[in-house]
Amino acid sequence: MHVLFLATEDAGARFEDDRADDPPRPARVLWPGTGRPEGEGLPEHLLAELREAKDCLRAGAHSSAVVMVRRLLEGVCADHGVTAAPLSHALRELCRRGLIEGRLLVWAQDLRLIGNEAAHIRTGRIPAEDAKDAVVLAEALLDYLYVFTPKYRDFRKRREAAGTRFPLPTRERPPDTPAVRRLRRSRVSFSVHSYSHDPARAKSQKTIAGELGVGQDRLLKAVVAYVDGHVVLAVAPVGAKVDLVGLAMATGGDHARIAPPSDVSMLGADVISPLGVPLKVPAVVDSSALRHRSVYVASGRHGLALELAPADLVRVVGARVAPIAVPDS
């Protein structure tokens, strides 16, 4: 291996005058470059696994390095709330949630397979070149999830704040929920966004807004209510609460109340989406939603949200627009 060093300006005497007992001179490496810091943006527990895989490589323990790659895949799934077994199912769940694309799913499954081979002695030893490539590919997969995806999200937020108008692409095969089917039939432009979901841990809608990288005024919740005994759907920002007096006025009623959880559970959805309520229910969208170019609503499935123009939301749902939200103190 060749390395090019540059001694600092205060290095002192010429190299040919150096004595063997002279202290080492300060120097910095000019080539090869170190690139960006290792593990930038990675969770600490995954960074530890990656470093151990590289340590195994340097020690010539190639099979062990590939086993560590498989552990990395398991760690990535667990970090996103996916605990399905076997690992092949968990990786497919990552793809279903939109966290990795189809090509990356194939990539991850191939790494899983070589990890399985490394864990069983009957398959023989893993070649050094395969082990090295497996570690490099695993690190690239981590970069996609933890470095470049958040970096692009931040880039897009800055550009939107500066006035750039991005198109709202429709994914080729979004998850098949009643809300998505309704948008397809309506020929509305929309996009699907994923966030982590762990069935064992409840997550507030405000937290979900943070994971999606949007303000709490752009993520809308669907609240089931009763107005004079009739079911009404109130659609309001997650950072606000529904103004029951305003809701009653918007629907021409006298008294409004929030439906109890037992009544809401009868709708049969994992999470209530204003686009996926199985019954024909009158809906009211808070007027603040129309101030945004796009808003986010639940897809009817945990881990996925839909982004669309607020005017399209109002039109597809057939909702009224009225001021029905007040600050959540």
Backbone torsions as a table, in degrees:
resi	resn	phi	psi	omega
1	MET	NA	134.8	179.6
2	HIS	-107.1	136.8	179.7
3	VAL	-133.5	135.1	178.5
4	LEU	-104.5	122.2	-178.7
5	PHE	-108.4	154.5	172.7
6	LEU	-124.5	117.4	177.1
7	ALA	-75.7	148.5	179.9
8	THR	-71.0	163.0	-174.7
9	GLU	-65.3	-27.2	-178.2
10	ASP	-94.5	30.1	-175.4
11	ALA	-66.4	-19.6	175.7
12	GLY	97.8	-132.9	-174.3
13	ALA	-68.1	166.4	178.4
14	ARG	-67.6	157.2	-176.8
15	PHE	-59.9	-36.7	-175.8
16	GLU	-69.8	-17.1	179.9
17	ASP	-92.4	-2.7	-177.1
18	ASP	-64.6	141.7	173.6
19	ARG	-101.7	158.9	-176.1
20	ALA	-63.8	-28.0	-177.3
21	ASP	-93.7	6.0	176.7
22	ASP	-65.6	145.9	176.9
23	PRO	-66.6	153.4	-179.6
24	PRO	-63.3	143.2	-179.9
25	ARG	-82.7	144.4	172.2
26	PRO	-65.1	139.0	-179.6
27	ALA	-153.7	160.9	174.2
28	ARG	-131.1	151.2	-177.7
29	VAL	-80.0	125.8	174.7
30	LEU	-90.2	-35.9	-178.7
31	TRP	-152.0	138.2	1.5
32	PRO	-78.2	152.8	179.3
33	GLY	-68.7	152.5	-179.0
34	THR	-87.0	-13.2	-179.0
35	GLY	68.0	-162.5	178.7
36	ARG	-73.4	156.7	-177.5
37	PRO	-58.7	142.0	178.4
38	GLU	-63.7	135.7	174.2
39	GLY	76.5	15.9	179.4
40	GLU	-59.8	117.6	178.3
41	GLY	88.7	-5.6	-178.4
42	LEU	-83.9	143.2	171.1
43	PRO	-59.4	147.2	-173.9
44	GLU	-59.1	-40.0	-176.7
45	HIS	-68.5	-33.0	176.6
46	LEU	-75.6	-35.3	176.6
47	LEU	-62.4	-39.0	178.2
48	ALA	-63.0	-40.7	178.3
49	GLU	-65.0	-42.1	-179.8
50	LEU	-63.7	-43.3	179.7
51	ARG	-64.8	-36.4	178.3
52	GLU	-66.7	-38.2	176.6
53	ALA	-61.2	-41.5	179.0
54	LYS	-68.7	-36.8	176.5
55	ASP	-61.4	-40.9	177.9
56	CYS	-62.2	-40.8	178.3
57	LEU	-60.0	-48.4	-177.6
58	ARG	-63.1	-30.0	-179.6
59	ALA	-84.6	-3.0	-178.8
60	GLY	82.0	8.8	178.6
61	ALA	-89.2	76.3	-170.5
62	HIS	-69.5	-40.7	178.2
63	SER	-63.7	-39.9	178.8
64	SER	-64.3	-38.2	178.7
65	ALA	-61.4	-40.1	-178.6
66	VAL	-72.4	-34.6	174.0
67	VAL	-60.9	-38.5	177.3
68	MET	-64.7	-32.6	176.1
69	VAL	-62.5	-42.6	178.0
70	ARG	-63.5	-39.9	176.1
71	ARG	-61.0	-37.3	177.3
72	LEU	-60.5	-43.6	178.9
73	LEU	-60.9	-43.5	177.7
74	GLU	-62.0	-40.6	179.8
75	GLY	-64.9	-38.8	178.1
76	VAL	-62.4	-45.1	179.5
77	CYS	-61.7	-46.4	-179.9
78	ALA	-63.8	-36.6	-179.1
79	ASP	-64.9	-23.6	178.5
80	HIS	-102.7	17.5	175.6
81	GLY	75.7	17.7	179.9
82	VAL	-105.4	110.6	-176.6
83	THR	-118.7	17.8	-179.4
84	ALA	-63.8	147.3	175.9
85	ALA	-122.6	145.3	-1.1
86	PRO	-74.4	-179.3	-176.6
87	LEU	-60.5	-33.6	179.3
88	SER	-59.2	-37.9	177.9
89	HIS	-69.6	-38.6	179.9
90	ALA	-63.6	-40.3	179.1
91	LEU	-66.0	-38.7	176.5
92	ARG	-64.6	-33.6	177.4
93	GLU	-66.5	-37.3	175.5
94	LEU	-59.2	-41.3	179.5
95	CYS	-68.4	-42.0	-179.3
96	ARG	-61.2	-33.5	179.5
97	ARG	-82.5	-2.2	177.5
98	GLY	83.1	13.1	-178.7
99	LEU	-79.3	-31.6	173.8
100	ILE	-131.8	151.8	-179.3
101	GLU	-86.0	173.6	-177.6
102	GLY	-57.7	-43.6	179.4
103	ARG	-64.8	-39.1	178.5
104	LEU	-68.8	-29.7	175.6
105	LEU	-63.6	-45.7	177.0
106	VAL	-59.7	-43.4	178.3
107	TRP	-56.6	-50.9	-177.5
108	ALA	-65.8	-38.5	179.4
109	GLN	-65.2	-37.1	176.9
110	ASP	-64.9	-38.6	176.0
111	LEU	-66.0	-37.4	176.6
112	ARG	-61.0	-42.4	-177.4
113	LEU	-65.2	-43.7	179.1
114	ILE	-69.1	-28.5	173.9
115	GLY	-65.6	-38.7	176.3
116	ASN	-63.4	-41.3	179.4
117	GLU	-62.5	-42.2	-177.6
118	ALA	-65.7	-26.5	-176.5
119	ALA	-81.7	-8.4	-176.9
120	HIS	-121.2	126.6	-174.3
121	ILE	-68.6	-25.8	-176.8
122	ARG	-66.3	-18.3	-179.6
123	THR	-86.8	-2.1	179.3
124	GLY	84.3	-175.0	-177.6
125	ARG	-86.4	151.3	178.9
126	ILE	-82.8	127.5	177.9
127	PRO	-59.9	148.8	-177.4
128	ALA	-58.9	-41.1	-178.5
129	GLU	-65.1	-40.2	178.6
130	ASP	-65.6	-40.3	179.7
131	ALA	-64.5	-43.4	179.7
132	LYS	-62.0	-44.6	179.7
133	ASP	-64.9	-37.9	-179.4
134	ALA	-62.1	-42.0	179.6
135	VAL	-67.7	-42.2	178.8
136	VAL	-62.8	-43.8	-179.7
137	LEU	-66.9	-38.2	177.7
138	ALA	-62.9	-41.7	178.5
139	GLU	-65.0	-37.6	177.9
140	ALA	-65.5	-37.1	177.0
141	LEU	-64.5	-41.0	176.0
142	LEU	-62.8	-41.2	178.6
143	ASP	-59.9	-42.8	-179.9
144	TYR	-59.5	-45.4	-175.3
145	LEU	-75.9	-42.2	-168.5
146	TYR	-107.4	-14.9	-177.4
147	VAL	-113.1	-60.3	-171.1
148	PHE	-78.7	-34.5	177.3
149	THR	-63.7	-49.8	175.1
150	PRO	-63.0	-34.9	-179.8
151	LYS	-64.1	-42.6	178.0
152	TYR	-66.4	-38.2	179.3
153	ARG	-61.6	-42.8	178.1
154	ASP	-66.3	-41.0	177.7
155	PHE	-58.8	-45.0	-178.3
156	ARG	-66.6	-39.2	178.0
157	LYS	-61.5	-42.1	179.0
158	ARG	-64.4	-42.5	-178.8
159	ARG	-66.6	-39.0	177.1
160	GLU	-64.1	-40.2	178.8
161	ALA	-64.9	-28.2	179.0
162	ALA	-83.8	-2.5	176.3
163	GLY	104.8	1.1	178.4
164	THR	-69.2	135.0	179.5
165	ARG	-104.9	105.8	178.4
166	PHE	-85.8	145.5	174.6
167	PRO	-68.2	156.6	176.8
168	LEU	-102.3	91.9	-174.8
169	PRO	-73.8	148.0	172.7
170	THR	-96.6	125.5	180.0
171	ARG	-67.6	152.3	-177.5
172	GLU	-64.1	-43.3	-178.4
173	ARG	-135.0	74.4	177.3
174	PRO	-69.3	160.8	-179.6
175	PRO	-55.9	139.9	-173.6
176	ASP	-85.8	85.9	174.7
177	THR	-115.1	160.9	177.5
178	PRO	-54.3	-36.3	179.4
179	ALA	-64.6	-44.0	179.8
180	VAL	-65.9	-42.7	179.0
181	ARG	-61.0	-37.3	179.7
182	ARG	-65.9	-40.7	179.1
183	LEU	-67.4	-38.6	176.8
184	ARG	-59.4	-47.7	-179.0
185	ARG	-62.0	-32.6	-178.1
186	SER	-82.7	-5.6	-179.6
187	ARG	56.2	43.9	-179.8
188	VAL	-98.5	139.6	174.6
189	SER	-73.4	130.5	179.5
190	PHE	-155.7	166.5	174.8
191	SER	-138.2	156.4	-177.5
192	VAL	-107.8	132.0	179.5
193	HIS	-123.9	142.8	-178.2
194	SER	-108.1	155.2	171.9
195	TYR	-145.8	158.8	-175.8
196	SER	-70.8	145.2	178.8
197	HIS	-142.1	127.5	175.9
198	ASP	-121.0	114.0	-178.2
199	PRO	-57.5	-23.7	-178.1
200	ALA	-81.4	-11.9	-176.8
201	ARG	-131.3	117.9	177.8
202	ALA	-69.3	147.0	-178.2
203	LYS	-131.1	131.7	-179.6
204	SER	-72.2	156.0	179.1
205	GLN	-66.6	-29.0	176.3
206	LYS	-66.3	-38.3	176.8
207	THR	-64.9	-40.2	178.9
208	ILE	-62.0	-40.8	177.8
209	ALA	-58.7	-41.2	178.0
210	GLY	-63.3	-40.6	179.5
211	GLU	-67.8	-33.1	177.6
212	LEU	-75.9	-14.3	179.7
213	GLY	78.3	28.5	-179.9
214	VAL	-126.1	160.0	177.2
215	GLY	-70.9	156.9	-179.5
216	GLN	-66.8	-14.1	177.6
217	ASP	-84.1	-10.6	180.0
218	ARG	-100.7	-19.5	175.1
219	LEU	-92.3	119.7	-175.4
220	LEU	-103.4	139.6	176.6
221	LYS	-105.0	153.0	176.6
222	ALA	-108.6	117.7	-176.6
223	VAL	-113.1	123.8	178.7
224	VAL	-83.0	128.7	-178.1
225	ALA	-136.9	168.2	173.6
226	TYR	-117.3	132.0	172.4
227	VAL	-120.3	113.7	-176.0
228	ASP	52.4	38.1	177.0
229	GLY	86.2	-4.4	-179.4
230	HIS	-104.1	140.7	-178.3
231	VAL	-70.6	133.1	177.5
232	VAL	-136.7	143.4	177.6
233	LEU	-103.8	119.9	177.4
234	ALA	-100.6	125.9	-178.3
235	VAL	-114.1	114.4	-172.9
236	ALA	-143.2	161.2	177.7
237	PRO	-61.1	147.1	-179.0
238	VAL	-69.7	-19.0	178.8
239	GLY	-85.7	5.7	-179.3
240	ALA	-129.5	171.2	174.0
241	LYS	-117.1	155.7	-177.0
242	VAL	-73.3	129.6	175.3
243	ASP	-84.3	103.9	-174.6
244	LEU	-65.2	-33.7	177.1
245	VAL	-66.1	-45.1	178.3
246	GLY	-63.9	-36.1	178.6
247	LEU	-65.6	-43.0	178.8
248	ALA	-62.9	-42.5	179.7
249	MET	-64.7	-39.4	-177.8
250	ALA	-65.4	-27.5	-178.7
251	THR	-103.9	6.0	178.2
252	GLY	75.0	22.4	-179.5
253	GLY	-105.6	-178.9	-178.5
254	ASP	-107.3	-33.5	-173.6
255	HIS	-141.2	133.9	178.9
256	ALA	-126.8	146.9	175.8
257	ARG	-147.9	153.6	178.5
258	ILE	-75.4	136.8	178.8
259	ALA	-69.5	141.1	178.1
260	PRO	-68.9	156.1	-178.8
261	PRO	-55.7	-34.0	-180.0
262	SER	-62.0	-36.3	178.1
263	ASP	-72.9	-39.0	-179.3
264	VAL	-65.0	-37.3	-177.9
265	SER	-63.5	-22.6	-179.6
266	MET	-70.7	-13.5	176.9
267	LEU	-71.8	-18.3	170.9
268	GLY	78.3	12.5	-179.8
269	ALA	-102.1	151.3	175.4
270	ASP	-60.8	-44.4	178.7
271	VAL	-145.3	137.1	-173.7
272	ILE	-72.6	125.8	174.5
273	SER	-113.3	136.6	177.4
274	PRO	-62.8	-18.1	-179.4
275	LEU	-95.3	-6.2	-173.0
276	GLY	-125.4	16.3	177.8
277	VAL	-67.3	124.6	-173.6
278	PRO	-67.6	-18.9	-179.2
279	LEU	-103.4	157.4	175.8
280	LYS	-80.2	99.0	-174.2
281	VAL	-117.8	131.9	175.0
282	PRO	-60.0	142.4	-178.0
283	ALA	-130.5	149.5	175.8
284	VAL	-129.4	126.5	178.6
285	VAL	-103.9	132.5	179.2
286	ASP	-61.9	137.5	-174.2
287	SER	-63.3	-22.0	-179.4
288	SER	-65.3	-22.7	-178.2
289	ALA	-63.3	-30.5	-176.1
290	LEU	-74.5	-5.4	177.3
291	ARG	-77.6	-14.6	-175.5
292	HIS	-101.4	150.8	175.9
293	ARG	-69.0	-36.4	177.1
294	SER	-144.4	154.4	177.6
295	VAL	-131.6	164.9	-179.7
296	TYR	-116.1	138.9	175.3
297	VAL	-135.5	163.4	178.2
298	ALA	-66.7	149.0	179.0
299	SER	-91.0	-8.9	-173.4
300	GLY	97.5	0.0	179.9
301	ARG	-138.9	135.4	177.9
302	HIS	-60.1	143.2	177.0
303	GLY	92.0	-4.2	-177.4
304	LEU	-138.0	138.0	176.4
305	ALA	-129.5	154.5	-179.2
306	LEU	-111.7	135.7	176.9
307	GLU	-110.9	130.7	178.1
308	LEU	-156.6	168.6	179.0
309	ALA	-70.4	139.2	-178.1
310	PRO	-61.0	-34.4	178.0
311	ALA	-63.6	-36.4	177.0
312	ASP	-67.6	-39.2	177.3
313	LEU	-59.0	-47.7	-179.4
314	VAL	-61.8	-42.3	-176.9
315	ARG	-68.7	-45.6	-177.0
316	VAL	-66.7	-41.1	-179.4
317	VAL	-76.1	-23.1	-175.0
318	GLY	72.2	38.3	-172.5
319	ALA	-91.2	157.8	166.8
320	ARG	-85.8	158.6	176.4
321	VAL	-118.0	126.8	-178.4
322	ALA	-159.3	158.5	176.8
323	PRO	-76.3	98.0	-176.0
324	ILE	-119.9	11.5	-178.1
325	ALA	-121.4	142.9	175.6
326	VAL	-130.8	155.3	-178.8
327	PRO	-54.3	141.3	179.0
328	ASP	-89.3	96.1	-175.6
329	SER	-78.0	NA	NA
